[in-house]
C-alpha cells in the first residue's frame, strides 16, 4: 500500500489531494515532505466568513507538521491561496488541516494533547521531537475546545476544596462535579476567598445553581457563607476527610506536648517514633507499627486517651440514621469536653457548632460520591508535582482542566493514540 493511500484513509481533506512525497535526510532526523494541492476546479474558502470565492493569488509555501509516522517527522507542504471574498475582501483561504498561523496540523496538536494527559509535557516534547511550547499550545487548544463544548446540564452535586500550589500560602479553589455517574473538575479559581467562590456561581449561572441538590465542602468559613447565601436550597455536606484531619491534628498536638513533658521530667521517651502509629488507621499499620501501638495502649498517657477518642469517633460514620448519629455525636462531644485534652476539646466545640451540616453527610450517603472530592484533589496535586509546579496561574489552570476536566474531544477520521 502506498503512503498516499494510507494518508487518504487516515487524514482525508475534502477539496485537496496529496501530491509528491519526498525524503529529506538532515543530520538530526529523517523527514517526509508531503505536498498538498488544491483539487482542480475547487474554489478557496474565506477564512473569516467561510464562504467560497474566486482566487486572488498565492502566497509562499508553508510547512505544517503532521503526526510522526514510524518515528519519521512528517510535514505537509502547501502554497496557500488568497480569496477575493465579496463580503470580507481579500483574505487567506481556510484550510482543513490547520488553523490560523499554527505550525502544527490540528491532528498533530490533538495527538500531543492526548499524550500530555499521560506524561509530563517536557517528556512528550522530547519523545516526539517537538517543543514544550508546541505541547502547551496543543493542550491549551484542547482545553478551550473542551470547555466550549462540554455539557453542564447534568450537574446536581458539586464539591468545593482548595489546594496549595505555591509557597507562601498560595491556594486555588477547585469545584468538582461529584454526581454518582460523573466526577470531573468544573472550575478553577485563584485564592480561597468569598469573592473567588462567588465568581464560580456567577459563571455557573443562576439556573444551574438552582438545580444543585448537594454541595460538599470543608469547614472553611468563606465557603460556608457563600454556599448558604447563593445555594441555600442544596443540602450542604461536610467532607468526612477534613473532619478527621482536624482530629488527627489535635492528636499530633497532644502527642508533641506530652513528649516534651516526658523529656523535661527525665522519663523514658516512649512516644518517640509513634506519630504514624497514632494517625494511621489500624488496618493500615505495618507489623512494627502494630507492636509499637500495642505497647503504647498499655500506658496511661494523654496521647493514648486522645487516640481512643479518635478511634471512637470513627463509629460516627457507620450510622445509617442521622438521628442516632446525632445522639452519638452529642455523647462523644460531652465525653471529649471532660477529657482535659485542650486540642481535642477544641475539635469537640467545632463539631458541635457544625452539627447540622455534619448530619447532612448521612442524608447524602449513597446518593453522591462523598469521597470523590479528596480523590480528585490528590490527582490535582499529582498534576502539579508532575511538572514540579507551574509558575503561571493560567498554565496551572489549563493543566488541571486537561487532566481532571473530562473534556470532550472532536470526532476525527482517525485516532492516532
C-alpha positions in Angstrom: 0.0 0.0 0.0 1.4 3.4 -0.9 1.8 6.2 1.6 -0.7 8.3 -0.3 -3.3 5.6 0.2 -2.6 5.5 3.9 -2.9 9.2 4.2 -6.2 9.2 2.3 -7.5 6.6 4.8 -6.5 8.3 8.0 -6.4 12.1 7.0 -8.6 12.9 4.1 -9.1 16.6 3.2 -12.1 17.5 1.0 -11.1 19.8 -1.8 -7.4 18.9 -1.6 -5.3 16.0 -2.8 -1.9 14.7 -1.8 0.9 15.3 -4.3 4.6 14.2 -4.4 6.2 12.7 -1.3 10.0 13.4 -0.8 12.7 12.2 1.6 14.9 14.7 3.4 17.8 13.3 5.4 19.4 16.1 7.5 21.9 15.2 10.2 19.4 15.4 13.1 16.4 13.3 11.8 14.8 11.9 8.7 11.9 13.9 7.4 9.0 13.1 5.0 7.7 16.1 3.0 4.2 15.6 1.7 2.9 18.1 -0.9 -0.8 19.1 -0.8 -2.6 20.6 -3.8 -6.0 22.1 -4.1 -8.3 19.9 -6.2 -8.7 21.1 -9.7 -11.8 23.3 -10.1 -12.2 23.8 -6.3 -12.7 27.4 -5.0 -10.9 28.7 -1.9 -12.9 29.4 1.2 -12.7 32.6 3.1 -11.1 32.2 6.5 -13.3 34.8 8.0 -16.9 34.1 6.8 -16.4 30.6 5.5 -17.9 31.4 2.0 -16.1 30.2 -1.2 -14.9 32.8 -3.7 -12.7 33.4 -6.6 -8.9 33.0 -6.2 -6.8 36.2 -5.9 -3.2 35.0 -5.8 -0.9 32.6 -3.9 1.4 33.1 -1.0 4.7 31.4 -0.4 4.9 27.7 0.6 4.2 26.9 4.2 5.1 23.8 6.2 2.7 22.1 8.7 4.0 19.4 11.0 1.9 16.2 11.0 1.8 13.2 13.3 5.1 11.2 13.1 4.8 8.0 11.0 7.1 5.1 12.0 9.2 7.5 14.0 9.7 9.8 11.0 8.9 13.5 11.1 6.2 14.4 8.6 5.5 17.8 7.1 2.6 18.9 4.9 3.7 21.4 2.3 1.1 23.7 0.8 1.0 27.1 -1.1 -1.9 29.0 0.4 -4.3 30.8 -1.9 -5.9 34.2 -1.2 -9.6 34.5 -1.9 -11.3 37.6 -3.2 -14.3 37.4 -0.9 -17.3 39.6 -1.8 -18.1 40.2 1.9 -14.7 40.4 3.6 -12.3 41.5 0.8 -9.0 39.7 0.1 -8.4 37.0 2.7 -6.2 34.0 3.1 -8.2 30.8 2.5 -9.3 28.4 5.2 -7.6 25.0 5.2 -9.0 21.9 7.0 -5.7 20.6 8.5 -4.6 23.7 10.4 -6.0 27.0 11.8 -4.6 30.5 11.6 -0.8 30.7 11.6 -0.3 27.4 13.5 2.8 25.5 12.6 1.2 22.2 13.7 -1.7 20.4 12.0 -4.8 20.2 14.1 -4.5 16.4 14.1 -0.9 16.6 15.5 -2.0 19.1 18.1 -4.7 16.7 19.4 -2.1 13.9 19.3 0.3 15.8 21.6 -2.6 16.9 23.8 -3.7 13.3 24.4 -0.2 12.2 25.3 0.2 15.2 27.6 -2.5 13.8 29.7 -0.4 10.7 30.4 3.1 12.1 30.6 4.9 15.4 31.7 4.8 18.0 28.9 8.6 18.1 28.6 8.7 14.3 28.1 6.1 14.5 25.4 8.0 17.1 23.6 11.2 15.1 23.8 9.7 11.8 22.7 8.0 13.2 19.6 10.7 15.7 18.6 8.6 18.8 19.4 9.0 21.6 21.9 7.4 22.4 25.2 5.7 25.5 23.7 4.1 23.3 21.0 2.8 20.9 23.6 1.5 23.7 25.7 -0.3 25.3 22.8 -1.8 21.9 21.9 -3.1 21.4 25.5 -4.5 24.9 25.6 -6.3 24.3 22.3 -7.8 21.0 23.6 -8.9 22.7 26.9 -10.5 25.7 25.1 -12.4 23.4 22.7 -13.5 21.1 25.5 -14.7 23.9 27.8 -16.7 25.4 24.9 -18.4 22.1 24.1 -18.9 20.4 27.5 -22.4 19.8 28.8 -23.2 21.2 32.3 -26.9 20.4 32.3 -26.5 17.2 34.4 -24.7 18.8 37.3 -26.7 18.3 40.6 -23.8 17.8 43.1 -20.6 19.7 43.5 -17.6 19.5 45.8 -15.6 22.6 46.8 -12.0 22.4 48.1 -8.6 24.1 47.8 -5.0 23.1 47.1 -1.8 24.9 47.7 0.1 25.5 44.5 2.9 28.0 45.5 5.0 28.7 48.6 3.7 31.3 51.0 0.1 30.0 51.4 -1.0 30.5 47.8 -4.2 28.5 47.2 -6.5 27.6 44.4 -10.2 27.0 44.8 -11.4 23.9 42.9 -15.0 23.0 42.2 -15.8 19.4 41.1 -18.9 17.6 39.9 -19.4 14.7 42.2 -22.6 13.1 40.9 -22.6 9.3 41.1 -22.2 8.9 37.3 -19.8 11.8 36.6 -16.8 13.1 38.5 -14.8 15.9 37.0 -13.3 19.3 37.5 -15.8 22.1 36.8 -13.9 25.3 37.7 -10.6 26.7 39.0 -10.2 30.0 40.8 -7.4 31.9 42.3 -7.2 32.1 46.1 -9.8 30.7 48.5 -11.9 33.7 49.4 -15.6 34.5 49.3 -15.0 36.6 46.2 -13.4 33.6 44.5 -16.3 31.2 45.2 -18.9 33.8 44.4 -17.2 34.2 41.0 -17.8 30.5 40.3 -21.5 30.7 41.0 -21.7 33.8 38.8 -20.1 32.0 35.9 -22.0 28.8 36.6 -25.3 30.7 36.3 -28.4 31.0 38.5 -30.4 28.4 36.6 -27.7 25.7 37.1 -27.2 26.8 40.7 -30.9 26.3 41.4 -30.7 22.7 40.1 -28.0 21.8 42.6 -29.1 19.3 45.2 -25.9 18.6 47.1 -22.8 20.6 47.9 -19.8 19.1 49.7 -17.1 21.2 51.3 -14.8 21.5 54.3 -15.4 23.9 57.2 -13.6 26.9 55.7 -15.9 29.8 56.7 -15.8 31.8 53.4 -17.1 28.6 51.6 -19.9 28.0 54.2 -21.1 31.6 53.9 -21.2 31.8 50.2 -22.9 28.4 49.8 -25.6 29.4 52.4 -26.1 32.7 50.6 -26.1 31.6 46.9 -27.2 27.9 47.0 -29.3 27.6 50.2 -31.7 25.1 48.6 -28.9 22.5 48.3 -28.0 20.0 51.0 -24.7 21.2 52.3 -22.5 18.3 53.4 -19.2 18.5 55.3 -16.4 16.3 54.0 -15.5 13.4 56.2 -11.8 13.6 55.3 -11.5 17.2 56.5 -13.3 16.4 59.8 -11.0 13.6 60.6 -8.0 15.7 59.6 -8.8 18.1 62.4 -9.0 15.3 64.8 -5.6 13.9 63.6 -4.0 17.3 64.0 -5.4 17.5 67.6 -3.8 14.1 68.4 -0.5 15.3 67.0 -0.6 18.4 69.2 -1.3 16.3 72.3 1.5 13.8 71.4 4.1 16.6 70.8 3.2 18.4 74.0 3.4 15.2 76.1 6.6 14.1 74.5 8.2 17.4 75.6 6.8 17.0 79.1 8.2 13.4 79.4 11.6 14.6 78.2 11.6 17.5 80.7 10.7 15.2 83.5 13.6 12.8 82.6 11.2 9.9 81.9 11.6 7.3 79.2 10.7 8.8 75.7 8.0 6.2 74.9 6.4 8.5 72.3 9.4 8.7 70.1 8.6 7.4 66.6 4.9 6.9 67.5 3.4 9.6 65.3 2.2 7.4 62.4 1.1 4.6 64.8 -1.4 7.1 66.2 -2.5 8.8 63.0 -2.9 5.8 60.6 -5.9 3.5 60.6 -5.2 0.2 62.5 -5.7 -1.8 59.3 -3.0 0.2 57.5 -0.3 -0.2 60.2 2.9 -2.2 59.5 3.9 -5.1 61.8 6.4 -2.8 63.5 3.8 -0.1 64.0 1.3 -2.5 65.3 3.7 -3.7 68.0 4.5 -0.1 68.9 0.8 0.9 69.2 0.1 -2.2 71.4 2.9 -1.1 73.8 1.5 2.5 73.9 -2.0 1.4 74.6 -0.8 -0.3 77.8 0.4 3.0 79.2 -1.7 5.7 80.9 -0.9 8.6 78.6 -2.8 11.7 77.5 -1.9 10.8 73.9 -3.5 7.3 74.3 -6.7 8.9 75.6 -6.8 11.2 72.6 -6.2 8.3 70.2 -9.0 6.3 71.8 -11.3 9.3 71.3 -10.4 9.5 67.7 -11.0 5.8 67.1 -14.3 6.0 68.9 -15.3 8.9 66.6 -14.8 6.6 63.6 -18.0 4.8 64.7 -19.9 8.0 63.9 -19.6 7.4 60.2 -21.0 3.9 60.4 -24.5 5.0 61.4 -27.4 4.9 58.8 -29.8 7.2 60.6 -29.0 11.0 61.1 -31.0 10.8 64.4 -28.8 8.1 66.0 -25.7 9.6 64.6 -26.6 12.9 66.2 -27.1 11.2 69.6 -23.7 9.5 69.3 -22.0 12.8 68.3 -23.5 14.6 71.3 -22.3 11.9 73.7 -18.8 11.9 72.1 -18.5 15.7 72.4 -19.7 15.5 76.0 -17.0 12.9 76.9 -14.3 14.8 75.0 -15.1 18.1 76.8 -14.4 16.2 80.1 -11.2 14.8 78.9 -9.0 17.8 79.8 -7.3 17.5 76.4 -7.3 21.1 75.1 -6.8 20.3 71.4 -9.5 17.6 71.5 -11.9 19.9 73.3 -11.3 22.5 70.6 -12.3 19.9 68.0 -15.4 18.9 70.0 -16.6 22.6 70.1 -16.0 22.8 66.4 -18.1 19.7 65.7 -20.9 21.0 67.9 -21.1 24.3 66.0 -21.3 22.4 62.7 -23.7 19.6 64.0 -26.4 20.2 61.4 -24.0 20.1 58.5 -22.3 17.0 59.8 -25.6 15.1 59.9 -26.3 16.0 56.3 -23.5 13.5 55.5 -25.9 10.7 56.3 -28.7 12.2 54.3 -26.4 12.3 51.2 -24.9 8.9 51.8 -25.3 6.7 48.8 -26.7 9.5 46.6 -23.4 11.2 45.7 -19.7 10.2 45.6 -18.8 11.6 49.0 -15.1 10.6 48.8 -14.6 11.9 45.2 -13.5 15.4 46.3 -10.4 14.2 48.1 -9.6 11.7 45.4 -9.8 14.4 42.7 -7.7 16.7 44.9 -5.0 14.0 45.1 -4.9 13.8 41.3 -4.7 17.6 41.2 -1.6 17.5 43.5 -0.1 14.8 41.3 -0.6 17.1 38.3 1.3 19.9 39.9 4.1 17.6 41.1 4.5 16.1 37.7 5.6 19.5 36.3 7.4 20.5 39.5 5.0 23.3 39.9 3.6 25.9 37.4 4.7 29.5 37.8 1.7 30.9 35.9 -1.9 30.6 37.1 -3.1 30.3 33.6 -0.8 27.4 32.8 -1.8 25.7 36.1 -5.5 26.1 35.3 -5.1 24.7 31.8 -3.2 21.7 33.2 -5.8 20.9 35.8 -8.7 21.2 33.3 -6.8 19.0 30.9 -6.2 16.3 33.5 -9.3 16.3 35.6 -12.0 18.1 33.4 -13.1 15.0 31.5 -13.5 17.4 28.5 -15.0 16.2 25.2 -12.9 15.9 22.0 -14.0 16.4 18.4 -14.6 13.3 16.2 -12.0 12.7 13.5 -11.4 10.3 10.6 -8.8 8.5 12.7 -7.5 8.5 16.3 -3.7 8.2 16.4 -3.5 7.5 20.2 
